[in-house]
Amino acid sequence: MFINFIGAIGAPQVILVVIVVLLLFGGRKIPELMKGLGSGIKEFKKATKDEKETSDVEKKKE
């Protein structure tokens, strides 16, 4: 059921979400939100990379 929902998202739904976000947060707050989102994604990628490197080192020790 969730997969069918994902497939139903199109351009009109994306435009509607963008309009709602603009109305809720305003144009000045959006860059700040995107900066926070970007830094969060960057931190997540760094953590997953570090975890992968740690597990690779542990496998080599065994």
N, C-alpha and C positions, 0 to 999 in steps of 0.2 A: 504494500500500500504506500509506503514511504517513497519507493522508487517511482511510482506513478505520479506522486506529487511533484517530485523533482523535475520530471519530464514536462510537467504542465507550466513551468515557469518560462515566460517568454518576455519579449521586449515591453509589452504594456505593463506587466507586473513589475518589471525592473524600474520603469519610469515612475510608476505609482510609488514605489518604495523611496526613490530619490526625492520625489516631491514631498512626501511625508517627513523624511529626514530634514529637508530644508525648512519645512514649516516648524518642526519641533526644535531644531537647534540653531537655525539661522545661518546665513552665509559666512559669518565671521568665525563661528565655532567649528565648522566642518574641517578646516585645515588642521586645527588642533586635535580633533578626534582622529583624523587620518594619521597624523604624526604619532599619536599614542598607539594606534593599531599597528603601524609599521614597526615601531620599536618593540612591540609585543611579539610580532611575528619573527623579527630578527632574533630576539632573545630565545624564543621557542626553537628556532632552527639551530642556534648555537648550542642549546642544551641537548638536543637530540644528537648533534654531531659529537659533542663531548661524550655522551653516553655510548655511542657507537664505538668511538675510539677506545674508551675504557673497556668495553666488552671484548674488543679485538685483542687488546693487550692481555686481558685475563685468559683468553683462549690460547694465546701463544705460550703463556706460562705453564699451562697444563700440558 
